[in-house]
Amino acid sequence: MSKIIIYSTPACVYCKMAKAFFLDQKIDYIEKDVVSDLKAQEEMIKKSGQFGVPVIDVDGQIIIGFDKAKIVELLKLG
């Protein structure tokens, strides 16, 4: 099973869409709120070079934004 980390903020619409997608697909993930967790924020920026969310880490492959097609590809869902 893949290890998935989603770096998000509570107000982010695309973060909510990504989390809903994972729930619909019954895929477990770890959520890191980069507003309340500065260590997670630094980790996200180091991995992606991005300040925007969501940043999704699928087994070390970084996805910027909610790129459903890329997630499906990496998780071999389709």
mmJSON file of the N, C-alpha and C atoms, coordinates in Angstrom:
{"data_MODEL":{"atom_site":{
"group_PDB":["ATOM","ATOM","ATOM","ATOM","ATOM","ATOM","ATOM","ATOM","ATOM","ATOM","ATOM","ATOM","ATOM","ATOM","ATOM","ATOM","ATOM","ATOM","ATOM","ATOM","ATOM","ATOM","ATOM","ATOM","ATOM","ATOM","ATOM","ATOM","ATOM","ATOM","ATOM","ATOM","ATOM","ATOM","ATOM","ATOM","ATOM","ATOM","ATOM","ATOM","ATOM","ATOM","ATOM","ATOM","ATOM","ATOM","ATOM","ATOM","ATOM","ATOM","ATOM","ATOM","ATOM","ATOM","ATOM","ATOM","ATOM","ATOM","ATOM","ATOM","ATOM","ATOM","ATOM","ATOM","ATOM","ATOM","ATOM","ATOM","ATOM","ATOM","ATOM","ATOM","ATOM","ATOM","ATOM","ATOM","ATOM","ATOM","ATOM","ATOM","ATOM","ATOM","ATOM","ATOM","ATOM","ATOM","ATOM","ATOM","ATOM","ATOM","ATOM","ATOM","ATOM","ATOM","ATOM","ATOM","ATOM","ATOM","ATOM","ATOM","ATOM","ATOM","ATOM","ATOM","ATOM","ATOM","ATOM","ATOM","ATOM","ATOM","ATOM","ATOM","ATOM","ATOM","ATOM","ATOM","ATOM","ATOM","ATOM","ATOM","ATOM","ATOM","ATOM","ATOM","ATOM","ATOM","ATOM","ATOM","ATOM","ATOM","ATOM","ATOM","ATOM","ATOM","ATOM","ATOM","ATOM","ATOM","ATOM","ATOM","ATOM","ATOM","ATOM","ATOM","ATOM","ATOM","ATOM","ATOM","ATOM","ATOM","ATOM","ATOM","ATOM","ATOM","ATOM","ATOM","ATOM","ATOM","ATOM","ATOM","ATOM","ATOM","ATOM","ATOM","ATOM","ATOM","ATOM","ATOM","ATOM","ATOM","ATOM","ATOM","ATOM","ATOM","ATOM","ATOM","ATOM","ATOM","ATOM","ATOM","ATOM","ATOM","ATOM","ATOM","ATOM","ATOM","ATOM","ATOM","ATOM","ATOM","ATOM","ATOM","ATOM","ATOM","ATOM","ATOM","ATOM","ATOM","ATOM","ATOM","ATOM","ATOM","ATOM","ATOM","ATOM","ATOM","ATOM","ATOM","ATOM","ATOM","ATOM","ATOM","ATOM","ATOM","ATOM","ATOM","ATOM","ATOM","ATOM","ATOM","ATOM","ATOM","ATOM","ATOM","ATOM","ATOM","ATOM","ATOM","ATOM","ATOM","ATOM","ATOM","ATOM","ATOM"],
"id":[1,2,3,4,5,6,7,8,9,10,11,12,13,14,15,16,17,18,19,20,21,22,23,24,25,26,27,28,29,30,31,32,33,34,35,36,37,38,39,40,41,42,43,44,45,46,47,48,49,50,51,52,53,54,55,56,57,58,59,60,61,62,63,64,65,66,67,68,69,70,71,72,73,74,75,76,77,78,79,80,81,82,83,84,85,86,87,88,89,90,91,92,93,94,95,96,97,98,99,100,101,102,103,104,105,106,107,108,109,110,111,112,113,114,115,116,117,118,119,120,121,122,123,124,125,126,127,128,129,130,131,132,133,134,135,136,137,138,139,140,141,142,143,144,145,146,147,148,149,150,151,152,153,154,155,156,157,158,159,160,161,162,163,164,165,166,167,168,169,170,171,172,173,174,175,176,177,178,179,180,181,182,183,184,185,186,187,188,189,190,191,192,193,194,195,196,197,198,199,200,201,202,203,204,205,206,207,208,209,210,211,212,213,214,215,216,217,218,219,220,221,222,223,224,225,226,227,228,229,230,231,232,233,234],
"type_symbol":["N","C","C","N","C","C","N","C","C","N","C","C","N","C","C","N","C","C","N","C","C","N","C","C","N","C","C","N","C","C","N","C","C","N","C","C","N","C","C","N","C","C","N","C","C","N","C","C","N","C","C","N","C","C","N","C","C","N","C","C","N","C","C","N","C","C","N","C","C","N","C","C","N","C","C","N","C","C","N","C","C","N","C","C","N","C","C","N","C","C","N","C","C","N","C","C","N","C","C","N","C","C","N","C","C","N","C","C","N","C","C","N","C","C","N","C","C","N","C","C","N","C","C","N","C","C","N","C","C","N","C","C","N","C","C","N","C","C","N","C","C","N","C","C","N","C","C","N","C","C","N","C","C","N","C","C","N","C","C","N","C","C","N","C","C","N","C","C","N","C","C","N","C","C","N","C","C","N","C","C","N","C","C","N","C","C","N","C","C","N","C","C","N","C","C","N","C","C","N","C","C","N","C","C","N","C","C","N","C","C","N","C","C","N","C","C","N","C","C","N","C","C","N","C","C","N","C","C","N","C","C","N","C","C"],
"label_atom_id":["N","CA","C","N","CA","C","N","CA","C","N","CA","C","N","CA","C","N","CA","C","N","CA","C","N","CA","C","N","CA","C","N","CA","C","N","CA","C","N","CA","C","N","CA","C","N","CA","C","N","CA","C","N","CA","C","N","CA","C","N","CA","C","N","CA","C","N","CA","C","N","CA","C","N","CA","C","N","CA","C","N","CA","C","N","CA","C","N","CA","C","N","CA","C","N","CA","C","N","CA","C","N","CA","C","N","CA","C","N","CA","C","N","CA","C","N","CA","C","N","CA","C","N","CA","C","N","CA","C","N","CA","C","N","CA","C","N","CA","C","N","CA","C","N","CA","C","N","CA","C","N","CA","C","N","CA","C","N","CA","C","N","CA","C","N","CA","C","N","CA","C","N","CA","C","N","CA","C","N","CA","C","N","CA","C","N","CA","C","N","CA","C","N","CA","C","N","CA","C","N","CA","C","N","CA","C","N","CA","C","N","CA","C","N","CA","C","N","CA","C","N","CA","C","N","CA","C","N","CA","C","N","CA","C","N","CA","C","N","CA","C","N","CA","C","N","CA","C","N","CA","C","N","CA","C","N","CA","C","N","CA","C","N","CA","C","N","CA","C","N","CA","C"],
"label_alt_id":[null,null,null,null,null,null,null,null,null,null,null,null,null,null,null,null,null,null,null,null,null,null,null,null,null,null,null,null,null,null,null,null,null,null,null,null,null,null,null,null,null,null,null,null,null,null,null,null,null,null,null,null,null,null,null,null,null,null,null,null,null,null,null,null,null,null,null,null,null,null,null,null,null,null,null,null,null,null,null,null,null,null,null,null,null,null,null,null,null,null,null,null,null,null,null,null,null,null,null,null,null,null,null,null,null,null,null,null,null,null,null,null,null,null,null,null,null,null,null,null,null,null,null,null,null,null,null,null,null,null,null,null,null,null,null,null,null,null,null,null,null,null,null,null,null,null,null,null,null,null,null,null,null,null,null,null,null,null,null,null,null,null,null,null,null,null,null,null,null,null,null,null,null,null,null,null,null,null,null,null,null,null,null,null,null,null,null,null,null,null,null,null,null,null,null,null,null,null,null,null,null,null,null,null,null,null,null,null,null,null,null,null,null,null,null,null,null,null,null,null,null,null,null,null,null,null,null,null,null,null,null,null,null,null],
"label_comp_id":["MET","MET","MET","SER","SER","SER","LYS","LYS","LYS","ILE","ILE","ILE","ILE","ILE","ILE","ILE","ILE","ILE","TYR","TYR","TYR","SER","SER","SER","THR","THR","THR","PRO","PRO","PRO","ALA","ALA","ALA","CYS","CYS","CYS","VAL","VAL","VAL","TYR","TYR","TYR","CYS","CYS","CYS","LYS","LYS","LYS","MET","MET","MET","ALA","ALA","ALA","LYS","LYS","LYS","ALA","ALA","ALA","PHE","PHE","PHE","PHE","PHE","PHE","LEU","LEU","LEU","ASP","ASP","ASP","GLN","GLN","GLN","LYS","LYS","LYS","ILE","ILE","ILE","ASP","ASP","ASP","TYR","TYR","TYR","ILE","ILE","ILE","GLU","GLU","GLU","LYS","LYS","LYS","ASP","ASP","ASP","VAL","VAL","VAL","VAL","VAL","VAL","SER","SER","SER","ASP","ASP","ASP","LEU","LEU","LEU","LYS","LYS","LYS","ALA","ALA","ALA","GLN","GLN","GLN","GLU","GLU","GLU","GLU","GLU","GLU","MET","MET","MET","ILE","ILE","ILE","LYS","LYS","LYS","LYS","LYS","LYS","SER","SER","SER","GLY","GLY","GLY","GLN","GLN","GLN","PHE","PHE","PHE","GLY","GLY","GLY","VAL","VAL","VAL","PRO","PRO","PRO","VAL","VAL","VAL","ILE","ILE","ILE","ASP","ASP","ASP","VAL","VAL","VAL","ASP","ASP","ASP","GLY","GLY","GLY","GLN","GLN","GLN","ILE","ILE","ILE","ILE","ILE","ILE","ILE","ILE","ILE","GLY","GLY","GLY","PHE","PHE","PHE","ASP","ASP","ASP","LYS","LYS","LYS","ALA","ALA","ALA","LYS","LYS","LYS","ILE","ILE","ILE","VAL","VAL","VAL","GLU","GLU","GLU","LEU","LEU","LEU","LEU","LEU","LEU","LYS","LYS","LYS","LEU","LEU","LEU","GLY","GLY","GLY"],
"label_asym_id":["A","A","A","A","A","A","A","A","A","A","A","A","A","A","A","A","A","A","A","A","A","A","A","A","A","A","A","A","A","A","A","A","A","A","A","A","A","A","A","A","A","A","A","A","A","A","A","A","A","A","A","A","A","A","A","A","A","A","A","A","A","A","A","A","A","A","A","A","A","A","A","A","A","A","A","A","A","A","A","A","A","A","A","A","A","A","A","A","A","A","A","A","A","A","A","A","A","A","A","A","A","A","A","A","A","A","A","A","A","A","A","A","A","A","A","A","A","A","A","A","A","A","A","A","A","A","A","A","A","A","A","A","A","A","A","A","A","A","A","A","A","A","A","A","A","A","A","A","A","A","A","A","A","A","A","A","A","A","A","A","A","A","A","A","A","A","A","A","A","A","A","A","A","A","A","A","A","A","A","A","A","A","A","A","A","A","A","A","A","A","A","A","A","A","A","A","A","A","A","A","A","A","A","A","A","A","A","A","A","A","A","A","A","A","A","A","A","A","A","A","A","A","A","A","A","A","A","A","A","A","A","A","A","A"],
"label_entity_id":["1","1","1","1","1","1","1","1","1","1","1","1","1","1","1","1","1","1","1","1","1","1","1","1","1","1","1","1","1","1","1","1","1","1","1","1","1","1","1","1","1","1","1","1","1","1","1","1","1","1","1","1","1","1","1","1","1","1","1","1","1","1","1","1","1","1","1","1","1","1","1","1","1","1","1","1","1","1","1","1","1","1","1","1","1","1","1","1","1","1","1","1","1","1","1","1","1","1","1","1","1","1","1","1","1","1","1","1","1","1","1","1","1","1","1","1","1","1","1","1","1","1","1","1","1","1","1","1","1","1","1","1","1","1","1","1","1","1","1","1","1","1","1","1","1","1","1","1","1","1","1","1","1","1","1","1","1","1","1","1","1","1","1","1","1","1","1","1","1","1","1","1","1","1","1","1","1","1","1","1","1","1","1","1","1","1","1","1","1","1","1","1","1","1","1","1","1","1","1","1","1","1","1","1","1","1","1","1","1","1","1","1","1","1","1","1","1","1","1","1","1","1","1","1","1","1","1","1","1","1","1","1","1","1"],
"label_seq_id":[1,1,1,2,2,2,3,3,3,4,4,4,5,5,5,6,6,6,7,7,7,8,8,8,9,9,9,10,10,10,11,11,11,12,12,12,13,13,13,14,14,14,15,15,15,16,16,16,17,17,17,18,18,18,19,19,19,20,20,20,21,21,21,22,22,22,23,23,23,24,24,24,25,25,25,26,26,26,27,27,27,28,28,28,29,29,29,30,30,30,31,31,31,32,32,32,33,33,33,34,34,34,35,35,35,36,36,36,37,37,37,38,38,38,39,39,39,40,40,40,41,41,41,42,42,42,43,43,43,44,44,44,45,45,45,46,46,46,47,47,47,48,48,48,49,49,49,50,50,50,51,51,51,52,52,52,53,53,53,54,54,54,55,55,55,56,56,56,57,57,57,58,58,58,59,59,59,60,60,60,61,61,61,62,62,62,63,63,63,64,64,64,65,65,65,66,66,66,67,67,67,68,68,68,69,69,69,70,70,70,71,71,71,72,72,72,73,73,73,74,74,74,75,75,75,76,76,76,77,77,77,78,78,78],
"pdbx_PDB_ins_code":[null,null,null,null,null,null,null,null,null,null,null,null,null,null,null,null,null,null,null,null,null,null,null,null,null,null,null,null,null,null,null,null,null,null,null,null,null,null,null,null,null,null,null,null,null,null,null,null,null,null,null,null,null,null,null,null,null,null,null,null,null,null,null,null,null,null,null,null,null,null,null,null,null,null,null,null,null,null,null,null,null,null,null,null,null,null,null,null,null,null,null,null,null,null,null,null,null,null,null,null,null,null,null,null,null,null,null,null,null,null,null,null,null,null,null,null,null,null,null,null,null,null,null,null,null,null,null,null,null,null,null,null,null,null,null,null,null,null,null,null,null,null,null,null,null,null,null,null,null,null,null,null,null,null,null,null,null,null,null,null,null,null,null,null,null,null,null,null,null,null,null,null,null,null,null,null,null,null,null,null,null,null,null,null,null,null,null,null,null,null,null,null,null,null,null,null,null,null,null,null,null,null,null,null,null,null,null,null,null,null,null,null,null,null,null,null,null,null,null,null,null,null,null,null,null,null,null,null,null,null,null,null,null,null],
"Cartn_x":[0.843,0.0,0.881,0.481,1.239,1.12,2.183,2.151,1.822,0.743,0.271,0.234,0.851,0.798,0.213,-0.785,-1.334,-1.067,-0.373,-0.105,-1.239,-1.941,-3.152,-3.357,-4.402,-4.89,-6.39,-6.959,-8.394,-9.302,-8.887,-9.745,-9.575,-8.654,-8.307,-9.348,-10.008,-11.039,-10.439,-9.289,-8.67,-8.158,-7.763,-7.371,-8.576,-9.709,-10.94,-11.332,-11.163,-11.471,-10.553,-9.276,-8.315,-8.658,-8.956,-9.284,-10.574,-11.557,-12.813,-12.557,-11.683,-11.322,-10.706,-9.759,-9.127,-10.154,-11.063,-12.107,-13.021,-13.426,-14.283,-13.616,-12.306,-11.539,-11.081,-11.438,-11.037,-9.515,-8.842,-7.384,-6.977,-6.153,-5.657,-4.598,-4.585,-3.587,-3.287,-2.162,-1.778,-1.971,-2.675,-2.887,-1.996,-1.328,-0.508,-0.995,-1.489,-2.002,-0.823,-0.498,0.683,0.443,-0.794,-1.073,-0.691,-1.095,-0.855,0.444,1.039,2.24,3.384,4.208,5.282,6.34,6.546,7.487,6.981,5.687,5.086,5.185,5.01,5.126,6.533,7.538,8.925,9.207,8.674,8.836,8.229,7.017,6.331,7.132,7.619,8.382,9.68,10.331,11.569,11.321,10.226,9.909,9.486,8.719,8.055,8.545,9.171,9.528,8.308,7.181,5.913,5.435,4.727,4.065,2.576,2.059,0.631,0.278,-0.987,-1.502,-2.652,-2.981,-2.34,-1.049,-0.181,0.972,0.749,0.768,0.482,1.731,2.157,3.333,2.839,3.047,2.678,3.975,4.368,5.605,6.804,6.885,8.018,7.831,6.774,6.443,5.575,6.001,5.304,4.326,3.099,2.05,1.673,1.73,1.354,-0.108,-0.943,-2.358,-3.092,-4.394,-5.198,-5.236,-4.237,-4.119,-4.639,-5.956,-6.603,-6.013,-5.752,-5.197,-3.834,-3.002,-1.676,-1.793,-2.72,-2.939,-3.398,-4.354,-4.856,-3.714,-2.875,-1.73,-0.754,-0.377,0.605,0.075,-1.224,-1.812,-2.358,-2.22,-2.692,-4.162,-4.977,-6.409,-7.227,-6.691,-7.506,-6.897],
"Cartn_y":[-1.193,0.0,1.247,2.223,3.463,4.31,5.048,6.012,7.367,7.972,9.245,10.278,11.423,12.56,13.726,14.372,15.579,16.753,17.736,18.982,19.931,20.431,21.193,22.314,23.098,24.086,23.874,24.28,24.063,24.742,25.877,26.639,26.275,25.391,25.085,24.18,24.69,23.941,22.732,22.905,21.794,20.714,21.12,20.147,19.293,19.94,19.22,18.262,18.685,17.818,16.594,16.809,15.7,14.721,15.232,14.361,13.595,14.242,13.571,12.462,12.711,11.692,10.472,10.704,9.592,8.811,9.519,8.844,8.022,8.595,7.875,6.604,6.669,5.524,4.591,4.949,4.178,4.044,5.174,5.235,5.995,5.352,5.996,7.037,8.105,9.151,9.819,10.491,11.293,12.75,13.494,14.922,15.748,16.725,17.658,19.073,19.73,21.103,22.067,22.706,23.577,24.947,25.209,26.448,26.272,25.159,24.939,24.189,23.563,22.759,23.328,24.171,24.835,23.853,22.774,21.741,21.1,20.825,20.268,21.268,22.559,23.598,23.608,23.557,23.528,22.275,21.135,19.861,19.937,20.523,20.665,21.544,22.661,23.585,22.93,22.195,21.51,20.458,19.711,18.659,19.224,20.313,20.776,22.11,22.928,24.278,25.188,24.729,25.451,25.936,27.073,27.574,27.27,26.998,26.728,25.298,25.09,23.757,23.406,22.159,21.018,20.602,20.023,19.29,17.863,16.931,15.534,14.71,13.954,13.091,11.647,11.018,9.616,8.825,8.162,7.37,8.169,9.44,10.269,11.016,10.708,11.453,12.64,13.842,15.052,15.526,15.77,16.309,17.672,18.671,20.035,20.235,20.591,20.779,19.446,19.501,18.286,17.852,17.073,16.537,15.102,14.966,13.665,12.634,13.028,12.101,11.563,12.42,11.999,11.076,11.378,10.518,9.13,9.093,7.817,7.032,7.724,7.083,6.502,7.291,6.84,5.695,5.732,4.686,3.522,3.626,2.572,2.24,3.29,3.125,2.937,3.37,3.328,2.474],
"Cartn_z":[0.0,0.0,0.0,-0.746,-0.87,0.389,0.667,1.762,1.151,1.628,1.09,2.204,1.936,2.848,2.071,2.642,2.025,2.962,2.421,3.135,2.763,3.768,3.492,4.497,4.23,5.185,5.338,6.462,6.68,5.65,5.106,4.203,2.721,2.41,1.018,0.358,-0.675,-1.39,-2.105,-2.742,-3.469,-2.514,-1.313,-0.291,0.086,0.276,0.619,-0.498,-1.746,-2.883,-2.898,-2.632,-2.616,-1.499,-0.317,0.81,0.55,-0.062,-0.411,-1.428,-2.384,-3.375,-2.686,-1.776,-1.065,-0.243,0.406,1.186,0.286,-0.847,-1.799,-2.308,-2.485,-2.989,-1.86,-0.613,0.578,0.679,0.447,0.491,1.752,2.572,3.789,3.436,4.205,4.005,5.338,5.379,6.538,6.142,6.971,6.696,7.601,7.009,7.772,7.48,8.516,8.411,8.514,7.416,7.378,8.013,8.436,9.17,10.639,11.219,12.655,12.948,11.937,12.129,11.277,11.891,11.149,10.658,11.393,10.943,9.642,9.58,8.364,7.214,7.519,6.505,5.908,6.766,6.291,5.475,5.921,5.226,3.816,3.729,2.451,1.488,1.982,1.139,0.675,1.563,1.201,0.113,0.241,-0.73,-2.089,-2.058,-3.283,-3.826,-2.971,-3.39,-3.493,-2.967,-3.08,-1.721,-1.742,-0.543,-0.592,-1.8,-1.985,-1.656,-1.334,-1.019,-1.967,-2.12,-1.478,-2.178,-1.392,-1.909,-1.446,-2.379,-2.073,-2.371,-1.376,-1.485,-1.554,-2.711,-2.898,-3.04,-1.968,-1.971,-2.484,-2.082,-2.479,-3.785,-4.527,-5.75,-5.34,-5.697,-5.263,-6.34,-5.901,-6.771,-6.215,-7.076,-6.68,-7.08,-6.108,-6.388,-6.418,-6.652,-6.74,-8.204,-8.587,-9.948,-9.913,-10.085,-9.955,-10.907,-12.138,-13.13,-12.69,-12.136,-11.675,-10.468,-9.583,-8.413,-8.863,-9.78,-10.324,-10.953,-11.706,-12.354,-11.33,-10.342,-9.356,-8.492,-8.194,-7.349,-8.168,-9.502,-10.413,-10.173,-10.12,-9.874,-11.146,-12.263,-13.472,-14.499],
"occupancy":[1.0,1.0,1.0,1.0,1.0,1.0,1.0,1.0,1.0,1.0,1.0,1.0,1.0,1.0,1.0,1.0,1.0,1.0,1.0,1.0,1.0,1.0,1.0,1.0,1.0,1.0,1.0,1.0,1.0,1.0,1.0,1.0,1.0,1.0,1.0,1.0,1.0,1.0,1.0,1.0,1.0,1.0,1.0,1.0,1.0,1.0,1.0,1.0,1.0,1.0,1.0,1.0,1.0,1.0,1.0,1.0,1.0,1.0,1.0,1.0,1.0,1.0,1.0,1.0,1.0,1.0,1.0,1.0,1.0,1.0,1.0,1.0,1.0,1.0,1.0,1.0,1.0,1.0,1.0,1.0,1.0,1.0,1.0,1.0,1.0,1.0,1.0,1.0,1.0,1.0,1.0,1.0,1.0,1.0,1.0,1.0,1.0,1.0,1.0,1.0,1.0,1.0,1.0,1.0,1.0,1.0,1.0,1.0,1.0,1.0,1.0,1.0,1.0,1.0,1.0,1.0,1.0,1.0,1.0,1.0,1.0,1.0,1.0,1.0,1.0,1.0,1.0,1.0,1.0,1.0,1.0,1.0,1.0,1.0,1.0,1.0,1.0,1.0,1.0,1.0,1.0,1.0,1.0,1.0,1.0,1.0,1.0,1.0,1.0,1.0,1.0,1.0,1.0,1.0,1.0,1.0,1.0,1.0,1.0,1.0,1.0,1.0,1.0,1.0,1.0,1.0,1.0,1.0,1.0,1.0,1.0,1.0,1.0,1.0,1.0,1.0,1.0,1.0,1.0,1.0,1.0,1.0,1.0,1.0,1.0,1.0,1.0,1.0,1.0,1.0,1.0,1.0,1.0,1.0,1.0,1.0,1.0,1.0,1.0,1.0,1.0,1.0,1.0,1.0,1.0,1.0,1.0,1.0,1.0,1.0,1.0,1.0,1.0,1.0,1.0,1.0,1.0,1.0,1.0,1.0,1.0,1.0,1.0,1.0,1.0,1.0,1.0,1.0,1.0,1.0,1.0,1.0,1.0,1.0],
"B_iso_or_equiv":[0.0,0.0,0.0,0.0,0.0,0.0,0.0,0.0,0.0,0.0,0.0,0.0,0.0,0.0,0.0,0.0,0.0,0.0,0.0,0.0,0.0,0.0,0.0,0.0,0.0,0.0,0.0,0.0,0.0,0.0,0.0,0.0,0.0,0.0,0.0,0.0,0.0,0.0,0.0,0.0,0.0,0.0,0.0,0.0,0.0,0.0,0.0,0.0,0.0,0.0,0.0,0.0,0.0,0.0,0.0,0.0,0.0,0.0,0.0,0.0,0.0,0.0,0.0,0.0,0.0,0.0,0.0,0.0,0.0,0.0,0.0,0.0,0.0,0.0,0.0,0.0,0.0,0.0,0.0,0.0,0.0,0.0,0.0,0.0,0.0,0.0,0.0,0.0,0.0,0.0,0.0,0.0,0.0,0.0,0.0,0.0,0.0,0.0,0.0,0.0,0.0,0.0,0.0,0.0,0.0,0.0,0.0,0.0,0.0,0.0,0.0,0.0,0.0,0.0,0.0,0.0,0.0,0.0,0.0,0.0,0.0,0.0,0.0,0.0,0.0,0.0,0.0,0.0,0.0,0.0,0.0,0.0,0.0,0.0,0.0,0.0,0.0,0.0,0.0,0.0,0.0,0.0,0.0,0.0,0.0,0.0,0.0,0.0,0.0,0.0,0.0,0.0,0.0,0.0,0.0,0.0,0.0,0.0,0.0,0.0,0.0,0.0,0.0,0.0,0.0,0.0,0.0,0.0,0.0,0.0,0.0,0.0,0.0,0.0,0.0,0.0,0.0,0.0,0.0,0.0,0.0,0.0,0.0,0.0,0.0,0.0,0.0,0.0,0.0,0.0,0.0,0.0,0.0,0.0,0.0,0.0,0.0,0.0,0.0,0.0,0.0,0.0,0.0,0.0,0.0,0.0,0.0,0.0,0.0,0.0,0.0,0.0,0.0,0.0,0.0,0.0,0.0,0.0,0.0,0.0,0.0,0.0,0.0,0.0,0.0,0.0,0.0,0.0,0.0,0.0,0.0,0.0,0.0,0.0],
"pdbx_formal_charge":[null,null,null,null,null,null,null,null,null,null,null,null,null,null,null,null,null,null,null,null,null,null,null,null,null,null,null,null,null,null,null,null,null,null,null,null,null,null,null,null,null,null,null,null,null,null,null,null,null,null,null,null,null,null,null,null,null,null,null,null,null,null,null,null,null,null,null,null,null,null,null,null,null,null,null,null,null,null,null,null,null,null,null,null,null,null,null,null,null,null,null,null,null,null,null,null,null,null,null,null,null,null,null,null,null,null,null,null,null,null,null,null,null,null,null,null,null,null,null,null,null,null,null,null,null,null,null,null,null,null,null,null,null,null,null,null,null,null,null,null,null,null,null,null,null,null,null,null,null,null,null,null,null,null,null,null,null,null,null,null,null,null,null,null,null,null,null,null,null,null,null,null,null,null,null,null,null,null,null,null,null,null,null,null,null,null,null,null,null,null,null,null,null,null,null,null,null,null,null,null,null,null,null,null,null,null,null,null,null,null,null,null,null,null,null,null,null,null,null,null,null,null,null,null,null,null,null,null,null,null,null,null,null,null],
"auth_seq_id":[1,1,1,2,2,2,3,3,3,4,4,4,5,5,5,6,6,6,7,7,7,8,8,8,9,9,9,10,10,10,11,11,11,12,12,12,13,13,13,14,14,14,15,15,15,16,16,16,17,17,17,18,18,18,19,19,19,20,20,20,21,21,21,22,22,22,23,23,23,24,24,24,25,25,25,26,26,26,27,27,27,28,28,28,29,29,29,30,30,30,31,31,31,32,32,32,33,33,33,34,34,34,35,35,35,36,36,36,37,37,37,38,38,38,39,39,39,40,40,40,41,41,41,42,42,42,43,43,43,44,44,44,45,45,45,46,46,46,47,47,47,48,48,48,49,49,49,50,50,50,51,51,51,52,52,52,53,53,53,54,54,54,55,55,55,56,56,56,57,57,57,58,58,58,59,59,59,60,60,60,61,61,61,62,62,62,63,63,63,64,64,64,65,65,65,66,66,66,67,67,67,68,68,68,69,69,69,70,70,70,71,71,71,72,72,72,73,73,73,74,74,74,75,75,75,76,76,76,77,77,77,78,78,78],
"auth_comp_id":["MET","MET","MET","SER","SER","SER","LYS","LYS","LYS","ILE","ILE","ILE","ILE","ILE","ILE","ILE","ILE","ILE","TYR","TYR","TYR","SER","SER","SER","THR","THR","THR","PRO","PRO","PRO","ALA","ALA","ALA","CYS","CYS","CYS","VAL","VAL","VAL","TYR","TYR","TYR","CYS","CYS","CYS","LYS","LYS","LYS","MET","MET","MET","ALA","ALA","ALA","LYS","LYS","LYS","ALA","ALA","ALA","PHE","PHE","PHE","PHE","PHE","PHE","LEU","LEU","LEU","ASP","ASP","ASP","GLN","GLN","GLN","LYS","LYS","LYS","ILE","ILE","ILE","ASP","ASP","ASP","TYR","TYR","TYR","ILE","ILE","ILE","GLU","GLU","GLU","LYS","LYS","LYS","ASP","ASP","ASP","VAL","VAL","VAL","VAL","VAL","VAL","SER","SER","SER","ASP","ASP","ASP","LEU","LEU","LEU","LYS","LYS","LYS","ALA","ALA","ALA","GLN","GLN","GLN","GLU","GLU","GLU","GLU","GLU","GLU","MET","MET","MET","ILE","ILE","ILE","LYS","LYS","LYS","LYS","LYS","LYS","SER","SER","SER","GLY","GLY","GLY","GLN","GLN","GLN","PHE","PHE","PHE","GLY","GLY","GLY","VAL","VAL","VAL","PRO","PRO","PRO","VAL","VAL","VAL","ILE","ILE","ILE","ASP","ASP","ASP","VAL","VAL","VAL","ASP","ASP","ASP","GLY","GLY","GLY","GLN","GLN","GLN","ILE","ILE","ILE","ILE","ILE","ILE","ILE","ILE","ILE","GLY","GLY","GLY","PHE","PHE","PHE","ASP","ASP","ASP","LYS","LYS","LYS","ALA","ALA","ALA","LYS","LYS","LYS","ILE","ILE","ILE","VAL","VAL","VAL","GLU","GLU","GLU","LEU","LEU","LEU","LEU","LEU","LEU","LYS","LYS","LYS","LEU","LEU","LEU","GLY","GLY","GLY"],
"auth_asym_id":["A","A","A","A","A","A","A","A","A","A","A","A","A","A","A","A","A","A","A","A","A","A","A","A","A","A","A","A","A","A","A","A","A","A","A","A","A","A","A","A","A","A","A","A","A","A","A","A","A","A","A","A","A","A","A","A","A","A","A","A","A","A","A","A","A","A","A","A","A","A","A","A","A","A","A","A","A","A","A","A","A","A","A","A","A","A","A","A","A","A","A","A","A","A","A","A","A","A","A","A","A","A","A","A","A","A","A","A","A","A","A","A","A","A","A","A","A","A","A","A","A","A","A","A","A","A","A","A","A","A","A","A","A","A","A","A","A","A","A","A","A","A","A","A","A","A","A","A","A","A","A","A","A","A","A","A","A","A","A","A","A","A","A","A","A","A","A","A","A","A","A","A","A","A","A","A","A","A","A","A","A","A","A","A","A","A","A","A","A","A","A","A","A","A","A","A","A","A","A","A","A","A","A","A","A","A","A","A","A","A","A","A","A","A","A","A","A","A","A","A","A","A","A","A","A","A","A","A","A","A","A","A","A","A"],
"auth_atom_id":["N","CA","C","N","CA","C","N","CA","C","N","CA","C","N","CA","C","N","CA","C","N","CA","C","N","CA","C","N","CA","C","N","CA","C","N","CA","C","N","CA","C","N","CA","C","N","CA","C","N","CA","C","N","CA","C","N","CA","C","N","CA","C","N","CA","C","N","CA","C","N","CA","C","N","CA","C","N","CA","C","N","CA","C","N","CA","C","N","CA","C","N","CA","C","N","CA","C","N","CA","C","N","CA","C","N","CA","C","N","CA","C","N","CA","C","N","CA","C","N","CA","C","N","CA","C","N","CA","C","N","CA","C","N","CA","C","N","CA","C","N","CA","C","N","CA","C","N","CA","C","N","CA","C","N","CA","C","N","CA","C","N","CA","C","N","CA","C","N","CA","C","N","CA","C","N","CA","C","N","CA","C","N","CA","C","N","CA","C","N","CA","C","N","CA","C","N","CA","C","N","CA","C","N","CA","C","N","CA","C","N","CA","C","N","CA","C","N","CA","C","N","CA","C","N","CA","C","N","CA","C","N","CA","C","N","CA","C","N","CA","C","N","CA","C","N","CA","C","N","CA","C","N","CA","C","N","CA","C","N","CA","C","N","CA","C","N","CA","C","N","CA","C"],
"pdbx_PDB_model_num":[1,1,1,1,1,1,1,1,1,1,1,1,1,1,1,1,1,1,1,1,1,1,1,1,1,1,1,1,1,1,1,1,1,1,1,1,1,1,1,1,1,1,1,1,1,1,1,1,1,1,1,1,1,1,1,1,1,1,1,1,1,1,1,1,1,1,1,1,1,1,1,1,1,1,1,1,1,1,1,1,1,1,1,1,1,1,1,1,1,1,1,1,1,1,1,1,1,1,1,1,1,1,1,1,1,1,1,1,1,1,1,1,1,1,1,1,1,1,1,1,1,1,1,1,1,1,1,1,1,1,1,1,1,1,1,1,1,1,1,1,1,1,1,1,1,1,1,1,1,1,1,1,1,1,1,1,1,1,1,1,1,1,1,1,1,1,1,1,1,1,1,1,1,1,1,1,1,1,1,1,1,1,1,1,1,1,1,1,1,1,1,1,1,1,1,1,1,1,1,1,1,1,1,1,1,1,1,1,1,1,1,1,1,1,1,1,1,1,1,1,1,1,1,1,1,1,1,1,1,1,1,1,1,1]
}}}
